[in-house]
Amino acid sequence: MNDLDRLRSELMAAIADAADVAALEQIRVLALGKKGRITSMMKDLGTLDADERKAFGQALNILKTDIAKAIGSHHDDLSSKELDARLMEERVDVTLPARSEQQGRIHPISQTIDEVVAILGEMGFTVVEGPDIEDDWHNFTALNIPPDHPARQEHDTFYLPGNSDDERVVLRTHTSPVQIRTMQMTEPPLRIIAPGRTYRCDDDATHSPMFHQVEGLVVDETTHMGHLKGCLIDFCRAFFGIEDLPVRFRPSYFPFTEPSAEVDIGCTREGGEFRIGHGDDWMEILGCGMVNSRVLDNCNIDSTRYQGFAFGLGIERMAMLKYGIPDLRTFYESDLRWLRHYGFSALDVPSMVGGLNR
């Protein structure tokens, strides 16, 4: 037993004198490792008679437990001190200016949204927002989308669990629900734009399961199709920076507008090069139309008194056309080289006074 007392005193002193975690680990291996002193004593118990083995074994177990606790306690203290020292050594003065090689860049999607908002803001539109998770009524029914419409199918829409089919919620497939919520809560006249994320089951070079849209809505007593055309023609020419950009409207169909149209801009593909402007070809960029009277009625707006127009465009598509980005998927790959190439300076704030980036 005297040997155990001497061993205890020796090990406890060594543990207390350990200056760092590495030194403490060496003591642990020396005492409790496979070839450690206490471990060797445990192996030698078999050579003792029964009574002596029982008494010596109990004392040895107590010693082993006490040494392990002492090592663990001192390890926590040393680790805390080492962490404090490391934090003091590696601290950063956040008041210092950023290093030139670490300059941040504005993502093209953020920049394009700001450009769209700058143009339409000059036309009197106000930005509104809404939830990304919507119920069926706001996302489909209120917009006059019938129950058998393909957009309601699970192969096209992300549904979330619900108690029944009627109570299921969805990741919004467009920002049109923001228009519905605004019409429900605000008396006409309205002149709003709703930028935000939208979600659909699509993934390839020109489609993404998550993408961005900006939708516009005007509701008053005098708005007509001519106002819609003038608004979008001016918008397209301002966004692409081409004063005489050819713009045409083709008849189309959307459940929430009547009449409906798709908007094309002029372009050319001569010599394998795509260029926006005067040419012999057209590129579809957005959809629009006069708000369907059923949508107004669903929002408790008197359709015999009020009318309006709505339009929607994809932010990624507009950015790809304007800045020559060939693949939609690269927007979300978090490649810093790509961002340095296509990104914008934080001081490049779009405005109709200062100009839009091209």
Order of alpha helices (4+ residues) and beta strands (2+ residues): alpha-alpha-alpha-alpha-alpha-beta-beta-alpha-beta-beta-alpha-beta-beta-alpha-beta-beta-beta-beta-alpha-beta-alpha-alpha
